Amino acid sequence: MAEKILLVTGGSRGIGAAICRLAAKAGYAVAVNYRSDKAAADSVVAEVETAGGRAVAIAADVAREADVLRLFAEVDRKLGRLTHLVNNAGITGRGQRVDAVDAATLEAVFDLNILGPFLCAREAVKRLSTLHGGSGGAIVNISSVASSLGSPGEYVWYAASKGAIDSMTIGLAKEVAREGIRVNAVAPGMVMTEIHAASGDPGRVERIRPTIPNGRIGEPEEIAEAVLFLLSDAASYITGSILRVSGGR
């Protein structure tokens, strides 16, 4: 069986790092993409290698086309032909109302959260699709329950960016379904990661906890389990689906 080669964007921390670790245990060779935190990415690679897996850390800002092209070329060179992609990298921007947000925040969020996944999906399809000589594979996009909740008073633009990811997932899945590629999304709810503090609202987790039906915050590993299922052959008849992993929220 050919080696499974997975690229995880934003793979150095949080959900992305959990996906990389779990994927390596499942036998994937993993490309850990990061934008600036080399030490964190190297730490994930070291964990994988210590456990007997194969991984490389590759710096690239996936909001920039030139970086995406270089990222995929490095995966080709260092690991081999890609078979799986997880579009995980994303930001919220500082929490505030729409009437207070500046254009720079909107541009940064939309570039990383929408343009980045489209560019990465484009390059992945070129490698996975049977039309391009590939042997098929799977793409999983990280969406958010925010896409249906709207995130009022916090970051409506982030919710909108994830709504775009949902539409992309559905459309791309139909576009490449007969080319051996499955495309799905996982929509996490509240998960214990650094993204909340980065939004300028470190108390958000505890404030929202009471609104979660099962009463607790998710762990990155729980999201990773859902992602690995959708990447795997166990999900061979699933494409164009958006799986909520949110404690019922």
C-alpha positions as CSV (number, residue, x, y, z in Angstrom):
1,M,0.0,0.0,0.0
2,A,1.3,3.5,-0.9
3,E,2.3,5.7,2.0
4,K,-0.4,8.2,3.1
5,I,1.1,11.7,3.0
6,L,-0.8,14.4,4.9
7,L,-0.4,18.2,5.0
8,V,-1.9,20.0,7.9
9,T,-1.9,23.8,7.7
10,G,-1.5,25.5,11.0
11,G,-0.2,22.3,12.4
12,S,2.1,23.5,15.1
13,R,-0.5,24.3,17.8
14,G,-4.0,23.5,19.1
15,I,-6.3,21.4,16.9
16,G,-3.7,21.3,14.1
17,A,-1.0,19.8,16.3
18,A,-3.5,17.2,17.7
19,I,-4.3,16.2,14.1
20,C,-0.6,15.8,13.3
21,R,0.1,13.6,16.3
22,L,-3.0,11.4,15.8
23,A,-2.3,11.1,12.0
24,A,1.2,10.0,12.6
25,K,0.0,7.3,15.0
26,A,-2.4,6.2,12.2
27,G,0.5,5.8,9.8
28,Y,0.5,9.0,7.9
29,A,3.7,10.9,7.0
30,V,2.9,14.4,8.1
31,A,3.9,17.8,6.9
32,V,3.4,20.3,9.8
33,N,2.8,23.7,8.3
34,Y,3.4,26.8,10.4
35,R,3.6,30.5,9.8
36,S,6.0,31.8,12.5
37,D,6.3,29.5,15.5
38,K,9.2,27.3,14.4
39,A,9.8,25.9,17.9
40,A,6.2,24.7,18.2
41,A,6.3,23.0,14.8
42,D,9.7,21.4,15.5
43,S,8.3,20.1,18.8
44,V,5.4,18.4,17.0
45,V,7.8,16.9,14.5
46,A,10.0,15.6,17.3
47,E,7.1,13.9,19.0
48,V,6.2,12.2,15.8
49,E,9.7,11.0,15.2
50,T,10.2,9.8,18.7
51,A,7.1,7.7,18.2
52,G,8.6,6.2,15.1
53,G,6.7,8.3,12.5
54,R,7.8,10.5,9.7
55,A,7.2,14.3,9.7
56,V,8.7,17.6,8.5
57,A,8.0,21.2,9.5
58,I,7.5,23.6,6.7
59,A,7.1,27.4,7.2
60,A,4.6,29.1,4.9
61,D,1.9,31.7,5.1
62,V,-1.0,30.0,3.3
63,A,-2.7,33.3,2.8
64,R,0.0,34.1,0.2
65,E,0.0,32.2,-3.1
66,A,3.8,32.2,-3.5
67,D,4.1,30.6,-0.1
68,V,1.4,28.0,-0.9
69,L,3.2,27.0,-4.1
70,R,6.5,26.6,-2.2
71,L,4.8,24.7,0.6
72,F,3.4,22.1,-1.8
73,A,6.6,21.8,-3.7
74,E,8.5,21.2,-0.4
75,V,6.0,18.5,0.6
76,D,6.6,16.8,-2.8
77,R,10.3,16.9,-2.4
78,K,10.6,16.0,1.3
79,L,7.7,13.5,1.7
80,G,6.4,12.5,-1.7
81,R,3.1,13.0,-3.6
82,L,0.4,14.3,-1.3
83,T,-2.6,12.1,-0.6
84,H,-4.5,14.0,2.1
85,L,-4.9,17.6,3.2
86,V,-6.4,19.3,6.3
87,N,-7.1,23.0,5.9
88,N,-6.8,24.0,9.5
89,A,-5.0,27.4,9.7
90,G,-7.3,30.2,10.7
91,I,-7.7,33.3,12.9
92,T,-10.7,35.2,14.4
93,G,-9.3,38.7,14.7
94,R,-10.0,40.7,17.9
95,G,-13.6,40.3,19.1
96,Q,-15.8,43.3,18.5
97,R,-18.9,44.5,16.8
98,V,-19.1,44.9,13.0
99,D,-19.5,48.7,13.4
100,A,-16.1,48.8,15.1
101,V,-14.0,46.4,12.9
102,D,-11.4,47.8,10.6
103,A,-10.7,46.7,7.0
104,A,-7.2,45.3,8.0
105,T,-8.9,42.8,10.3
106,L,-11.4,41.8,7.7
107,E,-8.7,41.3,5.1
108,A,-6.4,39.3,7.4
109,V,-9.3,36.9,8.4
110,F,-10.7,36.5,4.9
111,D,-7.2,36.0,3.4
112,L,-6.2,33.2,5.8
113,N,-9.6,31.6,6.4
114,I,-10.9,31.6,2.8
115,L,-8.2,32.4,0.3
116,G,-5.7,30.1,2.0
117,P,-8.0,27.0,2.0
118,F,-8.9,27.6,-1.7
119,L,-5.3,27.9,-2.7
120,C,-4.3,24.8,-0.8
121,A,-7.3,22.8,-2.1
122,R,-6.4,23.8,-5.6
123,E,-2.8,22.5,-5.2
124,A,-4.0,19.4,-3.4
125,V,-6.5,18.5,-6.2
126,K,-3.7,18.8,-8.7
127,R,-1.9,16.0,-6.8
128,L,-4.8,13.9,-5.7
129,S,-7.1,13.9,-8.7
130,T,-7.1,11.0,-11.1
131,L,-7.4,13.6,-13.9
132,H,-3.9,14.7,-12.9
133,G,-2.4,11.3,-12.5
134,G,-3.1,11.0,-8.8
135,S,-4.6,8.1,-7.0
136,G,-7.3,10.0,-5.1
137,G,-7.4,11.0,-1.5
138,A,-9.3,13.2,1.0
139,I,-9.5,16.8,2.0
140,V,-10.9,17.9,5.4
141,N,-11.6,21.6,6.0
142,I,-11.9,23.0,9.5
143,S,-15.0,25.0,9.7
144,S,-16.8,26.1,12.9
145,V,-20.2,26.1,14.5
146,A,-19.9,29.9,14.2
147,S,-20.9,29.5,10.6
148,S,-24.5,28.8,11.7
149,L,-24.4,30.7,15.0
150,G,-23.1,34.0,13.5
151,S,-21.0,35.1,16.4
152,P,-22.8,38.4,17.0
153,G,-21.0,40.9,19.1
154,E,-17.8,38.9,18.8
155,Y,-16.6,38.3,15.2
156,V,-19.3,38.0,12.6
157,W,-16.6,38.1,9.9
158,Y,-15.0,35.0,11.3
159,A,-18.4,33.2,11.2
160,A,-18.9,34.4,7.6
161,S,-15.4,33.1,6.7
162,K,-16.4,29.7,8.0
163,G,-19.7,29.9,6.1
164,A,-17.6,30.3,3.0
165,I,-15.7,27.1,4.0
166,D,-19.0,25.2,4.3
167,S,-20.0,26.2,0.8
168,M,-16.5,25.4,-0.5
169,T,-16.7,22.0,1.0
170,I,-20.0,21.2,-0.6
171,G,-19.1,22.5,-4.0
172,L,-15.6,21.1,-4.2
173,A,-16.9,17.7,-3.0
174,K,-19.3,17.5,-6.0
175,E,-16.7,18.9,-8.4
176,V,-14.1,16.2,-7.7
177,A,-16.2,13.3,-6.5
178,R,-15.5,11.2,-9.6
179,E,-11.8,11.9,-9.5
180,G,-11.2,9.9,-6.4
181,I,-11.3,12.8,-3.9
182,R,-13.6,13.2,-1.0
183,V,-14.0,16.6,0.6
184,N,-15.6,17.1,4.0
185,A,-15.5,19.5,6.9
186,V,-15.4,19.3,10.7
187,A,-17.1,22.2,12.5
188,P,-15.8,22.4,16.1
189,G,-17.6,24.1,18.9
190,M,-15.8,25.6,21.9
191,V,-12.4,23.9,22.1
192,M,-9.6,24.6,24.6
193,T,-7.0,26.3,22.4
194,E,-5.1,29.6,22.3
195,I,-7.4,31.1,19.8
196,H,-9.7,32.6,22.4
197,A,-6.9,34.5,24.2
198,A,-5.6,35.6,20.7
199,S,-9.0,37.2,20.0
200,G,-8.5,39.5,23.1
201,D,-11.1,37.7,25.2
202,P,-9.4,35.0,27.4
203,G,-12.6,34.8,29.5
204,R,-14.7,33.7,26.6
205,V,-14.4,30.0,27.3
206,E,-15.9,30.2,30.8
207,R,-18.6,32.7,29.7
208,I,-19.8,30.3,26.9
209,R,-19.5,27.1,28.9
210,P,-23.1,27.3,30.3
211,T,-24.5,27.5,26.7
212,I,-23.0,24.1,25.7
213,P,-25.6,21.3,26.1
214,N,-23.2,18.7,27.5
215,G,-21.7,21.3,29.8
216,R,-18.0,21.1,29.0
217,I,-15.3,22.4,26.7
218,G,-13.9,20.2,23.9
219,E,-10.3,19.1,23.7
220,P,-8.2,19.4,20.5
221,E,-7.8,15.6,20.4
222,E,-11.6,15.2,20.1
223,I,-11.6,17.3,17.0
224,A,-8.6,15.4,15.7
225,E,-10.5,12.1,16.1
226,A,-13.3,13.4,13.8
227,V,-10.8,14.6,11.3
228,L,-9.0,11.3,11.1
229,F,-12.2,9.5,10.6
230,L,-13.1,11.6,7.7
231,L,-9.7,11.2,6.2
232,S,-9.8,7.5,6.5
233,D,-11.3,4.7,4.4
234,A,-13.9,4.2,7.1
235,A,-15.5,7.3,5.6
236,S,-15.3,6.1,2.0
237,Y,-19.0,6.9,1.3
238,I,-18.9,10.3,2.9
239,T,-18.3,13.5,0.9
240,G,-19.7,17.0,1.0
241,S,-20.6,16.6,4.7
242,I,-20.0,19.0,7.6
243,L,-19.6,17.2,10.9
244,R,-20.4,19.3,14.0
245,V,-18.2,18.4,16.9
246,S,-19.6,20.8,19.5
247,G,-21.1,19.2,22.5
248,G,-24.5,19.8,21.1
249,R,-24.1,23.6,20.6
